[in-house]
């Protein structure tokens, strides 16, 4: 699936409580092994697993790989401008 492909239509009632086991597994949370096996025995739950994996992959690819806060300028001009703005604010 690429970024320009439409998202497939999800039928109402597609999400079911047994999908919580899949979500817990993907989130790295503790999972009941027998409940997971029972859930994966059904084709609809396996389809949900594939869709969840693809959605997470798209979300990972869509965002930046790292977040960087903009740096504060630290040159002499920026320092002087900051001091001047403080003096103007004080004298006002």
C-alpha positions as CSV (number, residue, x, y, z in Angstrom):
1,X,0.0,0.0,0.0
2,X,1.4,3.4,-1.0
3,X,0.5,6.9,0.3
4,X,-1.6,7.7,-2.8
5,X,-3.8,4.6,-2.5
6,X,-7.3,5.1,-1.0
7,X,-7.9,3.7,2.5
8,X,-10.2,0.7,2.1
9,X,-13.7,1.0,3.4
10,X,-14.2,-0.6,6.9
11,X,-17.5,-2.2,7.4
12,X,-19.6,-1.2,10.5
13,X,-19.0,-3.6,13.3
14,X,-15.6,-4.6,11.9
15,X,-13.8,-4.0,15.3
16,X,-14.6,-6.6,17.9
17,X,-13.4,-7.2,21.4
18,X,-11.1,-10.0,20.3
19,X,-9.2,-7.4,18.4
20,X,-8.0,-6.0,21.7
21,X,-5.6,-9.0,21.9
22,X,-4.1,-7.9,18.6
23,X,-3.8,-4.3,19.7
24,X,-2.2,-5.4,23.0
25,X,0.3,-7.5,21.0
26,X,1.2,-4.6,18.7
27,X,1.5,-2.2,21.6
28,X,3.9,-4.5,23.4
29,X,1.5,-5.1,26.3
30,X,1.0,-8.5,28.0
31,X,-1.1,-10.9,26.0
32,X,-3.0,-14.0,27.0
33,X,-1.5,-16.6,24.7
34,X,-4.6,-18.8,24.5
35,X,-6.9,-15.8,23.8
36,X,-4.5,-14.6,21.0
37,X,-4.5,-18.1,19.5
38,X,-8.3,-18.2,19.6
39,X,-8.6,-14.8,18.0
40,X,-6.1,-15.6,15.2
41,X,-8.1,-18.7,14.4
42,X,-10.7,-16.5,12.7
43,X,-10.1,-14.9,9.3
44,X,-11.6,-11.5,10.3
45,X,-9.1,-11.2,13.2
46,X,-6.2,-12.1,10.9
47,X,-7.5,-9.4,8.4
48,X,-7.6,-6.9,11.3
49,X,-4.0,-7.8,12.2
50,X,-2.8,-7.1,8.6
51,X,-4.7,-3.8,8.5
52,X,-3.3,-2.7,11.8
53,X,0.2,-3.5,10.8
54,X,-0.2,-1.6,7.5
55,X,-1.7,1.4,9.3
56,X,1.2,1.5,11.7
57,X,3.6,1.3,8.8
58,X,1.9,4.2,7.0
59,X,1.9,6.3,10.2
60,X,5.6,5.6,10.8
61,X,6.5,6.6,7.2
62,X,4.2,9.8,7.3
63,X,5.9,11.5,10.2
64,X,9.4,12.8,10.5
65,X,11.9,10.3,11.7
66,X,13.0,12.6,14.5
67,X,11.6,15.7,16.1
68,X,13.9,18.7,16.5
69,X,13.0,21.9,18.4
70,X,14.1,25.0,16.6
71,X,17.3,26.4,18.0
72,X,17.5,29.8,19.6
73,X,19.9,32.1,17.7
74,X,22.9,32.7,19.9
75,X,25.0,35.1,17.8
76,X,26.0,38.5,19.0
77,X,23.3,40.2,16.9
78,X,20.6,38.1,18.4
79,X,21.9,38.8,21.9
80,X,22.0,42.5,21.3
81,X,18.6,42.6,19.8
82,X,17.2,40.7,22.8
83,X,18.8,43.2,25.2
84,X,17.5,46.1,23.2
85,X,14.0,44.7,23.2
86,X,14.2,44.3,27.0
87,X,15.3,47.9,27.5
88,X,12.5,49.2,25.3
89,X,10.0,47.1,27.3
90,X,11.3,48.4,30.6
91,X,11.3,52.1,29.5
92,X,7.7,51.9,28.2
